[in-house]
């Protein structure tokens, strides 16, 4: 990465430019065995229980949106990163950067929403920080949350996708793209007959049920920036296996598909804030699907494809019309500041 380059919006997309920035700047200098796994949470073995640790910043615009607000998002995002790493969320931190003039009533509404969301998974917000910058030097409110969770024996293997093999099934927990399209609609002030809500939600109750079933779950990741396509590309990168996806199996709401067509977006690359991908041993796939569908966040879960050894390192989607196309990471950016 040439040093006279500057940071561009695409560096925050969660797609190709983000991973280049992480590789060329952050992991190049911070490199260590815990970080280099690049899971949703870092898993470290300790003399006591193993721990999972993660952090995320939230700069979403607008801060209140159909189905949630920046506070709910800041708790769900961090809890979900712990949960998909097969760990139980325990302690959270919350740091706030506030713009001079920001209404205290709105701050309290956001903080109440954080407290309510954290209490649903019995996680406590135990430390934090507040900074205020002059009017115009930030946009209303930015929040950073970090989280510590108790990791299970399986955590390290699941976070690293160590046991993925050909024949495993790829599952998603529900409709793709609701969050990003909801934010797009809020910004564009679009009106719907049936309101489109963000899918921001806690994944941990569903994941707990999946893990407790004893099913062979090989990998989990929440489908946020970069979308399903970017995760699939990351799973297969430099691997001896590839992924085959069937387009007709992808759960996408009609409303979302319609707006994608209108704005030139692809549901494969849309961000969600309460959806996950799981790689599950084929023997257990139907059982896991049933468990997911019994939960609120997994009611529309679907098996969308499988791990294959026929095209190593590549993600191939069989389209509804029958053709095959190679699916790569998100290049550039669809919408900025969606989380
Ligand atoms: Mg994540």
Boltz pocket constraint, residues with backbone or C-beta under 6 A from the ligand:
constraints:
  - pocket:
      binder: B
      contacts: [[A, 40], [A, 77], [A, 80], [A, 81], [A, 221], [A, 222], [A, 224]]
      max_distance: 6.0
